[in-house]
Amino acid sequence: MSLHVKMIGIGSGNPEHMTVQGIKALNLADIILIPRKGVQKADLAELRREICERFLDNSTTRILEFDLPARKGAEATQAYLRDVDQWHAQIAKIYAQQFAAALSASEKDCTIALLVWGDPSLYDSTLRILDRVHIEINFVLEVIPGVTSVQTLTARHAIPLHPAAEPVLFTTGRRLAEDIQRGVENLVVMLDGNTSFSELPDATRHNYEIYWGAYVGMPQEVLIHGAVDEVMEEIQQCRARQREAHGWIMDVYLLKRRT
């Protein structure tokens, strides 16, 4: 018997982001695994349930839910990388257990579907985690691309990602100051829990526009745009309110040097 894993990008929060290819893959699965990440992030599991309810027509497909640990640790770069590595090892062990259980319970080839937020290639660790799982369990992997939060952000602000013939850098809040100092003019910033743009020098904050969004594509979506120095506090206050209201926040922003 062989194991097939379909990693399906599900978009950034709107079930209508599901692609035709993604829906087809969903319905070819014998098992759909839905991770739970605690009460505070219950919305993430609920969206996956909604996608299954809306698009799953295969009556033989089973939906199995399981718990994943939350990451705990320091924010400094080296300590962060160490903690993430340990966290990924924990998650890989849980996935390996789920895969092994599915194979042992099956009397034929088995296909498992994983519903991954956004696109599996962009700031998501599931591919790296499955590399660890593959050391213990042999499986055939297929990745189905999805709509990213970056695509949704630019669509909702109705802007191009970058000016004509200019590059754009994907980075994190931890590296933002360094990248700005190097002269990068167009930056997509992800994983910024500390609103790092607020710590940039005054002149830099004045010279960059920010296109910010939280929960992009979801009903609670919030969008703010303006010069960094003019909307910085508004974003910080909004971010704090939304996190308090929902227990979690997922945001992304684009910085463009003003001309």
Secondary structure, DSSP 8 states (H G I E B T S, - for coil): --EEEEEEE-BSS-GGG--HHHHHHHHT-SEEEEEE--GGGHHHHHHHHHHHHHH---TT-EEEEEE--------SHHHHHHHHHHHHHHHHHHHHHHHHHHHHH-SS-EEEEEEESB-TTSS--HHHHHHHHHHHS--EEEEE----HHHHHHHHHT--SS-TT---EEEEGGGHHHHHHTT--EEEEES-TT-GGGGS-HHHHHHEEEEEEESTTSTT-EEEEEEHHHHHHHHHHHHHHHHHHHS---EEEEEEE--
